Each structure stands twice: as structure tokens, then as C-alpha cells.
Amino acid sequence: LGFKIILEKPNLFIFFAGSTAIAIKGPEEGTPPNDVFNPFRVGLDHIALAAESLDELHRVAEELQKAGIDNTGVKTDETLNKAYVAFKDPDRISWEYYMAS
């Protein structure tokens, strides 16, 4: 499982996470100025994707760091005892890349 960018335009970014395609769009006409994601509103809280290896988690953490994206680095979730990397996208939506097994 890995990330692969398939399209990057000024108002659209599409990538594959394994075989799952994910599209992220910028604001449309009529979006209020300074509108941002709020994790306390009803709806999306965060997105978690499965990683198949610890090496892949480390690679993703390194690539996020190289791209200047703040992230947790590889950590262990104390509750599930699984390794993960967490970060926020430009809208401040939380993402996790989590060990599948």
C-alpha cells in the first residue's frame, strides 16, 4: 500500500492510497471567505488509511517531513497497540496512516 499522486491542479488534488482514490477540492464559488474545517461540527472527524508495513509508515513520515507537513512521526497507539503516523491536511482535517495488522 502506498500513496500515488494521479492529478494535481490549482483547485483539485487526486491521489491513490493503495487502491482507494481520494480527491480533495478547493473552495467553490460562493464559499464563505476564511471558511475552514471544524472537527466539532457534525460530519467528518478524521480519515484513517491502512498501512501494510512499518517500513511504509516510516517512508510516509519522512515524505511528509520533506514536504514540510507537520506529523507525529511513527508512534504507537496505546489503546490498540498499533503503529501509525498522523497529520493534518491544509483544511486541518486529521489523517492517520495506521498499521493494518
For each residue, the residues with C-beta under 8 A, 3 or more apart:
1: 17 18 49 50 51 52 56 100
2: 17 18 56 59
3: 15 16 17 60 63
4: 15 16
5: 8 13 14 15
6: 14 15 16 21
7: 12 13 14
8: 5 12 13 14
9: 12 13
10: 26
11: 25 26 27
12: 7 8 9 23 24 25 26
13: 5 7 8 9 23 24
14: 5 6 7 8 21 22 23 24
15: 3 4 5 6 21 22
16: 3 4 6 19 20 21 22
17: 1 2 3 20 22 49
18: 1 2 49 50
19: 16
20: 16 17 49
21: 6 14 15 16
22: 14 15 16 17
23: 12 13 14
24: 12 13 14 89
25: 11 12 28
26: 10 11 12
27: 11 31 35
28: 25 31
29:
30:
31: 27 28 35
32: 35
33:
34:
35: 27 31 32
36: 91 92
37: 44 91 92 93
38: 41
39: 45 46 92 93 94
40:
41: 38
42:
43:
44: 37 47 93
45: 39 94
46: 39 93 94 95 96
47: 44 93 94 95 96
48: 84 95 96 97 98
49: 1 17 18 20 95 96 97 98
50: 1 18 98 99 100
51: 1 54 56 57 60 83 84 97 98 99 100
52: 1 56 100
53: 56 57
54: 51 57 58 74 83 99
55: 58 59
56: 1 2 51 52 53 59 60 97
57: 51 53 54 60 61 74 83 84 85 97 99
58: 54 55 61 62 74
59: 2 55 56 62 63
60: 3 51 56 57 63 64 85 97
61: 57 58 64 65 71 72 73 74 85
62: 58 59 65 66
63: 3 59 60 66 67
64: 60 61 67 69 70 71 85 87
65: 61 62 68 69 71 73
66: 62 63
67: 63 64
68: 65
69: 64 65 87
70: 64 87 88
71: 61 64 65 85 86 87
72: 61 75 84 85 86 87
73: 61 65 85
74: 54 57 58 61 83 84 85
75: 72 83 84 85 86
76: 81 82 83 84
77: 80 81 82 83 84 98
78: 81
79:
80: 77
81: 76 77 78
82: 76 77 98 99
83: 51 54 57 74 75 76 77 98 99
84: 48 51 57 72 74 75 76 77 96 97 98 99
85: 57 60 61 64 71 72 73 74 75 96 97
86: 71 72 75 94 95 96 97
87: 64 69 70 71 72 94 95
88: 70 92 93 94 95
89: 24 92 93 95
90:
91: 36 37
92: 36 37 39 88 89
93: 37 39 44 46 47 88 89
94: 39 45 46 47 86 87 88
95: 46 47 48 49 86 87 88 89
96: 46 47 48 49 84 85 86
97: 48 49 51 56 57 60 84 85 86
98: 48 49 50 51 77 82 83 84
99: 50 51 54 57 82 83 84
100: 1 50 51 52
101:
